[in-house]
Each structure stands twice: as C-alpha cells, then as structure tokens.
Amino acid sequence: MDARTLLRGNHESGRIVTATVSGVLTTKEEMIRLFDEHVPSVDIITTKSFQVVPTPGNREPVICSPSPGDFGNSVGLRNPGMEEALSELKRLRGRGLRALLNVSLAADSPENFITLVKAFDPLADLLELNFSCPHAAAGFGASIGSDKATAAEYVRRIQKAYPERKSPLIIKLTPNADDIAGIAKAVIESGADGIAAINTVGPKLYIEPHSGAPILNNKLGGKGGASGEWVKDDAIRCIKAIRNAIGDDPIILGMGGVSSYDDARRMIEAGADSVGVGSALSRVMPSDYENFFHALKTGGDTSPYLSSGNAMEYTPHKVLTKEMHGDDVMVITVSGEVGCNPGEFVFIWVPRMGEKPFSVAVNKPLTFLIKKRGIFTSAFFGIEPGDTIYTRGLYGRPMVYEKTERALLIGGGTGAAVLPLIAEKLSADGTRMDIRVGVVRKEGKDPLEDVLSSYGSYMSVPDDGKPGRVLDSIVPSDLAGDTALYVVGPGKMMEKAAEKAEAMGFPADRIYLSMEKNTMCGIGMCGECVCGGHLPCKEGTFFTWKTLKENGAVL
C-alpha cells in the first residue's frame, strides 16, 4: 500500500497507523533494517534529517531528562550528508523494505531543499521537510516554519522546480509558532500534501540541580527542545487546530509525547492520520519494540514495556587522586560507587565542558582510565584532586558468559580499562587468567598494571611501531583446553584477534568482544551505538564473535 492510500483520511477511520520519528532510533541504516525486519507493527519508518553536506551537530550532552518520561534535546541536526545517506537508502531499497520510508530533509534555502527533494524522491515513500527544529542553526528549522510567508514560499518554489515529484510532501512544523494552524494552511495551499506535527517544544533551559549549571552543550546557552510526556497536550492542541484549518483531505503525521494506546487514540481523534513514537522508545528494551508497538496499535497495555525512573540523573563525585602516564593517559580515582559490571558503563560530565561515555576500571575506589582524544578529554586533563565531576548511568547490561577453567584477556590501548572488571568476575569463578596489554611504548608501569597483575600472569607488549603487536603473542597453546578469549580494544584490533583465534580452530562462541561504540545518549534514543542490530547501551557491550558475525556487525 502506498503512503497516500494508507494515510489520507485515516483519522476518520480510527485505525492507528504507527511511525518512528525523525532523530530517534531509526537514525542509521542498521536501525532502519532492524525495525523493518523485526518490528512489523511499525508502519512508517522515519530517517534522521539529512542535509546536502554533513553536519557534526552539537557536542554532548545533547539529551537530558529533567524528570522520568520528560526529555530535553539539542542534537543540532547531526547527519552524514546527502551522498552517504543516499548510499545507505539505496542499499536498503536494494534489499527491499516492508515499511513505508519517510525521509526527513533539512536545509537553509529553497535551492538546497530542491536539491534534496530531487535526490531522495526516488527512494522515499514520503518526504518530510524539517521546518521545525527549535535549536538548529540560523536559517534552518523553526526559522523557516515560524513564518507563514517564508514557509509557503519555500513550498511554492520546491513545487515549481520539481513538479514530477512522486512522494507526498510533508511539512514538519514547530509548536512554538504564534499560529501553527495558519502556517499549516498556507503550506497546504502552496502545494504540500500534508503536515507533520509536532516537533519539540521550546527551546527550554535545563539546569542540573547539584551543580546549578546548564546540562546541554550548545551555542544557545544550554537550551534545547522538550519532548516526551510533558508535551502530549501541546501536540493534541496543535493537531486539532491544524486539522480544523486544512480540512480532512491533507495528511497529518502526528507525534509528541505518545507512550500508550490512549495517547495514540487521542491523537487520531484529534485529526492525525498516523501516530509517531519518539522519546518513549528510550524506555523500551530492543527485545520489546514489537511488543510495545503491537500493544500501542491494538489497545493493549504498554506499561510492562516501559522502564520507570530517570536513567539520566547525575551523581556528583570528588576527584581524589590523579596519576599521569605520559602526556595522554591518566588514571583518576573519585569518591562514591556505581557498582559496575563488565558490559556496563557510565557517562562522565563536567559542566560547560561536555560529557563522554567511559568504562569503569575499578569499583572500589571508583577508578577511570582516560586517554586524551578530542575536545572533551583534552579539557578533562585539567581536572585536579578536589574538583567535582558527575556521572550518569549505569548503561548496558552485565556480560553474559560461560565459565571456563582458563581465560586469555587481551587489551589494546584504553581497552585495558575494562579488563579489571572482567578479571574480578572471572576470579570469583576460580578461572585462571593470562592477561596481556598492548601499549604504544613501555614507560615504567602500565596504567592498572598493579590491579591486573593481582589476578593472574601479566604481560605488557609495546607496539614498537606496529599497532596491535600484542596479538602476535597469541599461540595455539594459549587457547587450548577449557579456555575463553576476552578482547577489548579498537574494533579492527578485536576483529584481527578473533579471526586469528578462529583460524587456530578456536570456537567463535568463546570469543568475547567489547563493542564500545560511540553513543550520545546511553538510553537507546540516538541509535548511534547500533552494532549488528543490537544496542550496546541497552543490551551490554559484550558480544561473542559468533553473534557479531551472524548479524553482520561492523567492528
């Protein structure tokens, strides 16, 4: 069924058509494929907002949660650009798609919108133009959609430049305009096929209560759009007003605060032809996506699939000690506890500096190994004993593994930070361990060497100009008998370790790799950490080589 047939007039039928929303979960090729193949109760899959050229977006934190179910965000239209996005969507189309594909587009001029519409129209079932982002750069998002004349002129120029367009043109509007209904009517009269409403409310300022500092990291002083439970009444109000203004024929893609069947039903009754779910999915485990959407569509109870509590609260810690290893590695201990297991991690946040995810090296005292990599970690090296840092989490899940008599633990770079928790867990099982850590160069004791050597034999292997030289130390006798292999480090290093072990006849389901992929949220909202159809931030970072290969994960 095509998009027009499915959606036009659906609000009058009372049927609930479901969708994902732009910027949440279905942001990458792997996540789109996951929802298409494993979440059949989703009818429409929406991409992130693509632009002509790549945009890095804002630095973390880009998401916060002032209270359970309520969120603030300021991603900043982060996207890979038109060329990479087209390649991804062509691959998806080549494999076939069950769901309708709603391609979201963002630009700062009619010319760039025309370029995007022409490029993506052959691959899309719907084209959703972002006239609504409240925290985008000047010229983007709400700066277009807040003005009736500007929004209408954009649509007219797109229509005139590309009259052969096949996909319905949907204009996503901001609720922060003085007259959203009037703007909706103007763009429909200019040739749009429908409206998407609402984007996030605001922007608002989010203050962390312990520090008194803004959480979000952007040029707006920490302001960001509001989504989740607290915007659902705004969404219903706007959708009713839009429907009254545009009549029954144009399409309305509704969204904003939906987490239950009652929310979805209210949205359809207000005049929406589909119901988009966004922020609520951060409270759902990947294994329950289908159960959640099925309940949402059919009148079931979604509450068993929604986690309670606030997974994004910050906890303050005093820095106790700081130990430098060369110019680019430091080990810090801080006050407090988090009770981390291998497979779990936290975010470290410093107000006005930023945040990044980190593995816990040791629980008591709470210890982190930090390597200087980018803007945040470079600034973080200025932290001194007595300063306050903040953590949020835990994220992920404890590592699932089979007990063995022996284990070989390999760490590369800051992958060594994960080894102590693995060693502690295996030691409790009575497992004998051989621990090897690859370092760039040997300069005295390695970071965490004293901790790791207390669990078994310890070997430090300098690269000496050959990255990953530690892998050369693996010989068949290391993997003989009742043994498991645990590898933590850069993706290519772990892949080479797994391939080498497998070539020696070692079983793939006894090779455990820690997939510490980039994540901006930690709660399963941004979709950035997807790995072979899995979300490490929700499911844990450890996977067997067998699982990763079977799911086509890219290390």
C-alpha positions as CSV (number, residue, x, y, z in Angstrom):
1,M,0.0,0.0,0.0
2,D,1.4,3.4,-0.9
3,A,1.6,6.3,1.5
4,R,-1.4,8.3,0.2
5,T,-3.7,5.3,0.2
6,L,-2.7,4.3,3.8
7,L,-2.8,7.8,5.3
8,R,-5.3,10.1,3.5
9,G,-8.4,10.2,5.6
10,N,-7.2,7.6,8.1
11,H,-8.1,9.9,11.0
12,E,-11.7,9.3,10.2
13,S,-11.4,5.5,10.3
14,G,-10.0,5.5,13.9
15,R,-7.3,3.0,12.8
16,I,-3.9,3.5,14.5
17,V,-1.0,3.7,11.9
18,T,2.3,3.8,13.7
19,A,5.6,5.5,12.9
20,T,9.0,6.3,14.2
21,V,10.0,9.9,14.3
22,S,13.0,11.8,12.9
23,G,16.1,11.8,15.1
24,V,15.1,8.9,17.4
25,L,16.4,5.3,17.0
26,T,15.9,4.8,13.2
27,T,18.8,7.2,12.6
28,K,21.2,4.7,10.9
29,E,20.9,2.1,8.2
30,E,21.2,-0.8,10.7
31,M,18.4,0.6,12.9
32,I,16.1,1.1,9.9
33,R,16.7,-2.5,8.9
34,L,16.1,-3.7,12.4
35,F,12.7,-2.0,12.6
36,D,11.7,-3.1,9.1
37,E,12.5,-6.7,9.7
38,H,11.7,-7.2,13.4
39,V,9.1,-4.7,14.3
40,P,6.2,-5.4,11.9
41,S,3.8,-3.3,14.0
42,V,5.6,-0.2,12.8
43,D,4.0,1.0,9.5
44,I,6.3,4.0,8.7
45,I,10.0,4.4,9.4
46,T,11.4,7.9,9.6
47,T,15.0,8.8,9.0
48,K,17.0,11.5,10.7
49,S,17.0,14.9,8.9
50,F,19.6,14.7,6.1
51,Q,21.3,17.8,4.6
52,V,23.2,18.4,1.5
53,V,26.5,18.4,3.3
54,P,27.5,16.6,6.6
55,T,26.8,18.3,9.8
56,P,28.6,17.3,13.1
57,G,25.8,18.6,15.3
58,N,26.3,19.7,18.8
59,R,28.8,18.2,21.3
60,E,27.5,16.1,24.1
61,P,25.4,16.4,26.3
62,V,22.7,16.5,23.6
63,I,20.0,14.8,25.6
64,C,18.8,15.2,29.2
65,S,15.8,14.1,31.3
66,P,14.6,16.6,33.9
67,S,12.1,14.0,35.2
68,P,11.0,10.5,34.3
69,G,9.5,10.4,30.8
70,D,10.4,14.0,30.1
71,F,13.3,14.9,27.9
72,G,15.3,17.8,26.5
73,N,17.5,17.6,23.4
74,S,19.8,19.6,21.2
75,V,21.3,17.3,18.7
76,G,21.8,20.1,16.2
77,L,20.7,18.2,13.0
78,R,23.7,15.9,13.2
79,N,23.8,13.9,9.9
80,P,26.2,12.3,7.4
81,G,25.2,14.4,4.4
82,M,23.3,13.7,1.2
83,E,25.8,11.4,-0.6
84,E,26.3,8.9,2.3
85,A,22.6,9.0,3.1
86,L,21.7,8.2,-0.5
87,S,24.1,5.2,-0.5
88,E,22.5,3.9,2.7
89,L,19.0,4.2,1.4
90,K,19.9,2.6,-1.9
91,R,21.2,-0.4,-0.1
92,L,18.0,-0.6,2.0
93,R,15.9,-0.4,-1.1
94,G,18.0,-2.9,-2.8
95,R,17.2,-5.4,-0.1
96,G,13.5,-4.5,-0.1
97,L,11.5,-2.6,2.6
98,R,8.3,-3.7,4.2
99,A,7.5,-0.4,5.9
100,L,7.0,2.9,4.3
101,L,10.1,5.1,4.3
102,N,9.7,8.7,5.4
103,V,12.8,10.6,4.5
104,S,13.4,13.7,6.6
105,L,15.3,16.6,5.0
106,A,16.7,19.8,6.4
107,A,18.1,22.9,4.5
108,D,18.6,26.6,4.9
109,S,17.4,27.6,1.5
110,P,14.8,26.7,-1.1
111,E,17.7,25.7,-3.5
112,N,19.1,23.2,-1.1
113,F,15.7,21.8,-0.3
114,I,15.1,21.4,-4.1
115,T,18.4,19.5,-4.4
116,L,17.5,17.2,-1.6
117,V,13.9,16.6,-2.7
118,K,15.1,15.7,-6.3
119,A,17.8,13.3,-4.9
120,F,15.7,11.5,-2.3
121,D,12.3,11.4,-4.0
122,P,13.0,8.1,-6.0
123,L,13.9,6.3,-2.7
124,A,11.2,7.7,-0.4
125,D,7.6,6.9,0.2
126,L,7.2,10.3,2.0
127,L,9.4,13.4,2.1
128,E,9.3,15.2,5.4
129,L,10.8,18.7,5.3
130,N,12.1,20.0,8.6
131,F,10.7,23.5,9.1
132,S,10.6,23.0,12.8
133,C,13.8,22.2,14.7
134,P,13.9,24.7,17.6
135,H,17.7,24.5,18.2
136,A,19.0,24.4,14.7
137,A,21.5,26.9,13.3
138,A,20.2,30.2,11.8
139,G,18.3,29.6,8.6
140,F,17.3,26.1,9.4
141,G,14.2,24.5,11.1
142,A,11.9,26.8,13.1
143,S,13.4,29.9,11.5
144,I,11.6,28.8,8.3
145,G,8.5,27.3,9.8
146,S,7.6,30.1,12.2
147,D,6.8,32.5,9.4
148,K,3.8,31.8,7.3
149,A,5.0,33.7,4.2
150,T,8.5,32.1,4.3
151,A,7.2,28.6,4.8
152,A,4.7,29.0,1.9
153,E,7.3,30.5,-0.4
154,Y,9.7,27.5,0.2
155,V,6.9,25.1,-0.7
156,R,5.9,27.0,-3.8
157,R,9.5,27.1,-5.1
158,I,10.0,23.4,-4.5
159,Q,6.8,22.6,-6.3
160,K,7.7,24.8,-9.3
161,A,11.2,23.4,-9.5
162,Y,10.2,19.7,-9.3
163,P,6.5,19.1,-10.4
164,E,7.2,15.5,-11.2
165,R,7.7,14.6,-7.6
166,K,6.1,11.2,-6.7
167,S,6.3,11.2,-2.9
168,P,3.9,13.1,-0.7
169,L,5.5,16.3,0.5
170,I,5.0,16.6,4.3
171,I,6.0,19.8,6.1
172,K,7.1,19.4,9.8
173,L,6.0,22.4,11.9
174,T,7.1,23.7,15.2
175,P,4.5,24.2,18.0
176,N,6.4,27.3,19.1
177,A,4.9,29.5,16.3
178,D,2.2,32.0,17.1
179,D,-0.2,30.5,14.5
180,I,0.7,26.9,13.6
181,A,-2.7,26.3,12.1
182,G,-2.3,29.3,9.8
183,I,1.1,28.2,8.7
184,A,-0.2,24.7,8.0
185,K,-3.0,26.1,5.9
186,A,-0.5,28.3,3.9
187,V,1.9,25.4,3.1
188,I,-1.0,23.1,2.0
189,E,-2.4,25.9,-0.2
190,S,1.1,26.2,-1.7
191,G,1.2,22.6,-2.7
192,A,2.3,20.4,0.3
193,D,0.4,17.1,0.7
194,G,0.4,17.2,4.5
195,I,1.8,18.3,7.8
196,A,3.9,16.6,10.5
197,A,3.3,17.9,14.0
198,I,4.7,18.5,16.4
199,N,8.4,18.9,16.7
200,T,9.9,19.6,20.2
201,V,8.5,22.4,22.3
202,G,10.8,25.2,23.4
203,P,13.7,25.6,23.4
204,K,13.9,25.4,27.2
205,L,16.9,25.7,29.6
206,Y,17.7,22.6,31.6
207,I,19.6,23.1,34.8
208,E,21.3,20.2,36.7
209,P,20.3,20.6,40.3
210,H,23.6,19.7,42.1
211,S,25.8,22.0,40.1
212,G,23.3,24.7,39.1
213,A,24.8,24.5,35.6
214,P,23.0,24.1,32.2
215,I,23.2,20.5,31.0
216,L,23.0,20.7,27.2
217,N,26.1,21.8,25.3
218,N,25.3,24.2,22.5
219,K,25.5,27.8,21.4
220,L,22.1,28.6,22.8
221,G,23.4,28.6,26.3
222,G,22.1,25.1,27.0
223,K,18.6,25.5,25.7
224,G,17.0,22.6,23.9
225,G,13.7,21.2,22.7
226,A,11.3,19.4,25.0
227,S,9.9,16.0,24.2
228,G,8.2,13.2,26.0
229,E,5.3,13.0,28.4
230,W,5.2,16.8,29.1
231,V,4.4,17.8,25.5
232,K,1.5,15.5,24.7
233,D,-1.2,18.1,25.5
234,D,0.6,20.6,23.2
235,A,0.7,18.0,20.5
236,I,-3.1,17.3,20.7
237,R,-3.9,21.0,20.8
238,C,-1.8,21.7,17.7
239,I,-3.1,18.7,15.7
240,K,-6.7,19.7,16.4
241,A,-6.0,23.3,15.3
242,I,-4.2,22.1,12.1
243,R,-7.0,19.7,11.1
244,N,-9.6,22.4,11.5
245,A,-7.6,24.7,9.3
246,I,-6.7,22.3,6.5
247,G,-9.7,20.1,6.3
248,D,-9.9,16.3,6.0
249,D,-8.1,15.6,2.8
250,P,-4.4,16.6,3.6
251,I,-2.3,14.1,5.6
252,I,-1.2,14.8,9.2
253,L,1.6,12.8,10.7
254,G,1.0,13.2,14.4
255,M,3.7,12.9,17.2
256,G,4.5,14.3,20.6
257,G,4.5,12.5,24.0
258,V,2.9,9.2,22.9
259,S,3.6,6.2,25.1
260,S,0.3,4.4,25.4
261,Y,-2.7,3.3,23.4
262,D,-4.8,6.1,25.0
263,D,-2.3,8.6,23.8
264,A,-2.4,7.2,20.3
265,R,-6.2,7.1,20.2
266,R,-6.4,10.7,21.4
267,M,-4.0,11.7,18.6
268,I,-6.1,10.0,15.9
269,E,-9.3,11.5,17.3
270,A,-7.6,15.0,17.2
271,G,-7.1,14.5,13.5
272,A,-3.8,12.7,13.0
273,D,-3.5,10.1,10.3
274,S,-0.5,8.4,11.9
275,V,1.0,8.3,15.3
276,G,4.7,8.7,15.7
277,V,6.6,7.5,18.8
278,G,9.9,9.0,19.7
279,S,11.3,9.7,23.2
280,A,9.2,6.8,24.8
281,L,11.4,4.3,22.9
282,S,14.3,5.1,25.2
283,R,12.3,3.4,27.9
284,V,11.8,0.2,25.9
285,M,14.3,-2.7,25.6
286,P,15.1,-3.7,22.0
287,S,13.6,-7.1,22.6
288,D,10.3,-5.4,23.4
289,Y,10.0,-3.0,20.5
290,E,7.5,-5.2,18.7
291,N,5.5,-6.0,21.9
292,F,5.3,-2.2,22.7
293,F,4.1,-1.2,19.2
294,H,1.7,-4.0,18.9
295,A,0.1,-3.0,22.2
296,L,0.0,0.6,21.1
297,K,-1.8,-0.3,17.9
298,T,-4.3,-2.8,19.3
299,G,-5.4,-1.4,22.6
300,G,-3.0,-3.3,24.8
301,D,-1.1,-2.2,27.9
302,T,2.2,-0.7,27.0
303,S,3.3,-0.1,30.6
304,P,5.0,-3.5,31.1
305,Y,7.5,-2.5,28.4
306,L,8.3,1.0,29.7
307,S,11.0,1.3,32.3
308,S,10.4,3.6,35.3
309,G,12.7,6.1,37.0
310,N,15.1,8.5,35.4
311,A,18.1,6.9,33.7
312,M,19.8,10.3,33.2
313,E,20.2,11.7,36.7
314,Y,23.7,12.9,37.5
315,T,25.7,12.0,40.6
316,P,28.5,14.2,41.9
317,H,31.9,12.8,42.7
318,K,35.0,14.4,44.2
319,V,38.3,13.7,42.4
320,L,40.6,12.0,45.0
321,T,43.7,11.2,43.0
322,K,45.2,11.9,39.6
323,E,48.0,9.8,38.1
324,M,49.6,10.7,34.8
325,H,51.1,8.1,32.4
326,G,52.9,10.2,29.8
327,D,51.1,13.2,28.3
328,D,48.0,11.5,27.0
329,V,46.8,8.9,29.6
330,M,45.7,9.5,33.2
331,V,44.1,7.4,35.9
332,I,41.8,9.1,38.3
333,T,40.0,7.9,41.4
334,V,36.8,9.6,42.6
335,S,34.5,9.4,45.6
336,G,31.4,7.2,45.6
337,E,30.4,4.0,44.0
338,V,28.5,2.8,40.9
339,G,28.7,-1.0,41.2
340,C,29.6,-1.5,37.6
341,N,29.9,-4.9,35.9
342,P,31.8,-5.7,32.7
343,G,29.4,-4.9,29.9
344,E,28.2,-1.7,31.7
345,F,29.5,1.9,31.5
346,V,28.7,5.4,32.7
347,F,28.9,8.9,31.2
348,I,31.2,11.4,32.9
349,W,30.0,15.0,32.7
350,V,31.8,18.2,33.6
351,P,29.6,21.3,33.5
352,R,30.3,23.6,30.4
353,M,33.0,21.2,29.3
354,G,30.9,18.3,28.0
355,E,30.5,14.5,28.5
356,K,31.5,11.2,27.1
357,P,30.9,7.5,28.0
358,F,33.6,5.7,29.9
359,S,34.2,2.2,31.3
360,V,34.7,1.9,35.0
361,A,38.2,0.4,35.6
362,V,37.8,-0.4,39.3
363,N,34.7,-0.1,41.5
364,K,36.5,0.4,44.9
365,P,37.9,3.0,44.8
366,L,35.9,4.2,41.8
367,T,38.6,4.5,39.1
368,F,38.7,5.6,35.5
369,L,41.4,5.4,32.8
370,I,41.2,8.4,30.5
371,K,43.1,8.8,27.2
372,K,43.4,12.2,25.6
373,R,41.5,12.0,22.3
374,G,39.3,15.0,21.5
375,I,37.9,18.3,22.8
376,F,36.3,16.9,25.9
377,T,39.1,14.6,27.1
378,S,41.8,17.2,26.3
379,A,39.9,19.7,28.6
380,F,39.3,17.0,31.2
381,F,43.0,16.6,31.7
382,G,42.9,19.9,33.6
383,I,40.8,18.2,36.3
384,E,42.7,18.1,39.7
385,P,42.1,16.4,43.1
386,G,39.3,18.2,44.9
387,D,37.4,19.1,41.7
388,T,33.9,17.7,41.2
389,I,32.8,15.6,38.2
390,Y,29.5,14.0,37.6
391,T,28.4,10.5,36.4
392,R,25.1,9.2,35.0
393,G,24.3,5.6,34.4
394,L,24.8,2.6,34.6
395,Y,24.1,1.8,31.0
396,G,24.4,-1.5,29.2
397,R,24.0,-4.9,30.9
398,P,26.3,-7.2,32.7
399,M,28.3,-9.5,30.5
400,V,26.8,-12.9,29.8
401,Y,29.5,-15.6,29.5
402,E,30.2,-19.3,30.1
403,K,32.5,-20.2,33.0
404,T,35.8,-21.8,31.9
405,E,38.9,-23.2,33.6
406,R,41.2,-20.7,31.9
407,A,40.9,-17.3,30.1
408,L,43.1,-15.2,28.0
409,L,42.4,-11.5,28.4
410,I,43.8,-9.1,25.7
411,G,43.6,-5.3,26.0
412,G,44.6,-2.7,23.5
413,G,45.0,1.0,24.3
414,T,42.4,2.1,26.8
415,G,40.7,-1.3,26.4
416,A,42.8,-2.1,29.4
417,A,40.3,-0.1,31.4
418,V,37.7,-2.9,31.0
419,L,40.0,-5.8,31.9
420,P,40.0,-5.4,35.8
421,L,36.2,-5.8,36.0
422,I,36.4,-8.9,33.7
423,A,39.3,-10.3,35.8
424,E,37.4,-9.7,39.0
425,K,34.3,-11.5,37.7
426,L,36.4,-14.5,36.4
427,S,38.4,-14.6,39.6
428,A,35.2,-15.2,41.6
429,D,34.6,-18.2,39.3
430,G,38.0,-19.6,40.1
431,T,39.2,-19.0,36.5
432,R,43.0,-18.9,35.9
433,M,43.9,-15.9,33.8
434,D,46.6,-14.9,31.4
435,I,46.4,-11.1,30.9
436,R,48.2,-9.2,28.1
437,V,48.0,-5.5,27.4
438,G,49.3,-3.8,24.3
439,V,50.8,-0.3,24.8
440,V,52.3,2.2,22.4
441,R,55.5,2.3,24.4
442,K,56.8,1.0,27.7
443,E,57.4,3.8,30.2
444,G,57.6,2.3,33.7
445,K,54.5,0.6,35.0
446,D,51.4,0.4,32.8
447,P,48.2,2.1,33.9
448,L,46.3,-0.5,36.1
449,E,49.3,-2.9,35.9
450,D,49.2,-3.5,39.7
451,V,45.5,-4.2,39.7
452,L,45.6,-6.6,36.7
453,S,48.7,-8.5,37.8
454,S,46.9,-9.4,41.1
455,Y,44.5,-11.6,39.1
456,G,47.0,-13.7,37.0
457,S,50.1,-13.6,34.8
458,Y,50.5,-10.2,33.3
459,M,52.4,-9.2,30.1
460,S,52.9,-5.7,28.7
461,V,53.6,-5.7,24.9
462,P,54.8,-2.4,23.4
463,D,53.7,-1.8,19.8
464,D,57.2,-0.6,18.8
465,G,55.7,0.9,15.6
466,K,53.3,-1.9,14.9
467,P,49.8,-1.2,16.3
468,G,48.3,-4.3,17.8
469,R,51.6,-6.2,18.2
470,V,50.1,-7.8,21.4
471,L,48.2,-10.1,19.0
472,D,51.5,-11.6,17.8
473,S,51.8,-13.1,21.3
474,I,48.8,-15.4,20.8
475,V,49.8,-19.0,20.1
476,P,47.6,-22.1,19.9
477,S,48.6,-23.3,23.4
478,D,47.1,-20.1,24.8
479,L,43.7,-21.3,23.6
480,A,44.0,-25.0,24.4
481,G,41.6,-26.8,26.7
482,D,38.7,-25.3,28.6
483,T,39.5,-21.7,27.7
484,A,37.7,-18.4,26.7
485,L,39.2,-15.4,25.0
486,Y,38.2,-11.8,26.0
487,V,39.4,-9.0,23.8
488,V,38.9,-5.2,24.5
489,G,40.3,-2.5,22.2
490,P,39.9,-0.8,18.9
491,G,37.4,-2.5,16.5
492,K,40.0,-3.6,13.9
493,M,42.3,-5.0,16.6
494,M,39.4,-7.0,18.1
495,E,38.4,-8.3,14.7
496,K,42.0,-9.4,13.9
497,A,42.3,-11.1,17.3
498,A,39.0,-13.0,16.7
499,E,40.0,-14.0,13.2
500,K,43.4,-15.3,14.4
501,A,41.9,-17.3,17.2
502,E,39.3,-18.8,14.9
503,A,42.0,-19.7,12.3
504,M,43.6,-21.7,15.1
505,G,40.4,-23.7,15.5
506,F,39.1,-21.8,18.5
507,P,35.2,-21.7,18.7
508,A,33.6,-18.3,17.8
509,D,31.2,-18.5,20.7
510,R,34.0,-18.5,23.2
511,I,35.5,-15.2,21.9
512,Y,34.0,-12.3,23.7
513,L,34.5,-8.8,22.3
514,S,33.5,-5.5,24.0
515,M,31.7,-3.3,21.5
516,E,32.2,0.2,23.0
517,K,30.6,2.0,20.1
518,N,30.0,5.8,20.1
519,T,26.8,6.8,21.9
520,M,25.4,10.3,22.6
521,C,22.6,9.3,24.9
522,G,23.2,5.9,26.6
523,I,19.5,5.3,26.8
524,G,18.7,3.8,23.4
525,M,17.3,7.1,21.9
526,C,20.0,8.3,19.5
527,G,20.7,4.9,17.8
528,E,24.4,5.8,17.3
529,C,25.8,2.7,19.0
530,V,24.0,0.1,16.9
531,C,26.1,-2.9,16.3
532,G,24.8,-5.8,14.2
533,G,21.2,-4.9,15.0
534,H,22.0,-4.6,18.8
535,L,22.2,-1.6,21.0
536,P,25.2,-2.0,23.5
537,C,23.8,0.9,25.6
538,K,20.7,-1.2,26.3
539,E,21.9,-4.8,25.9
540,G,25.5,-4.6,27.2
541,T,28.8,-4.1,25.4
542,F,29.9,-7.7,25.3
543,F,29.0,-10.0,22.4
544,T,30.5,-13.2,21.1
545,W,32.3,-13.2,17.8
546,K,29.7,-15.7,16.6
547,T,26.9,-13.3,17.3
548,L,28.6,-10.4,15.7
549,K,29.5,-12.3,12.5
550,E,26.0,-13.7,12.2
551,N,24.5,-10.2,12.4
552,G,26.9,-8.6,10.1
553,A,28.3,-6.2,12.7
554,V,30.9,-3.7,11.6
555,L,33.8,-3.5,14.1
